[in-house]
Amino acid sequence: MSPLMWAVGGGCLLAVARAAAAGRHPVRSVLAGALCGLSGLAAVALLSPYTGVTLPLNAFTGFVAAVLGLPGVILLLLIPLL
C-alpha cells in the first residue's frame, strides 16, 4: 500500500476515534458502527447474485466498512458512479 493510503486510513481512524470519544460510551459506539458496516458489506456480498451489485471482499473494503461503518459501504457502492 502506498504512503498516501496509510495517511488517509490514519486520518479516518483519528476522525472516528475523536467522534466516538465525544459520546457517553465511546467503545460501544465504535463497535456498533463497525458491526453495522461489516454487516452491510456482508449483505451486499450475499445479495449480489440477485441484485448484480458487487463489492470485492478485500482488506481495503473491510477496513472502510469497519472504520466508516454503513456510510463507508454506501460510499464504496457510489465510487464507480463518479
Secondary structure, DSSP 8 states (H G I E B T S, - for coil): --HHHHHHHHHHHHHHHHHHHTSS-HHHHHHHHHHHHHHHHHHHHHHHHHH------SHHHHHHHHHH-HHHHHHHHHGGG-
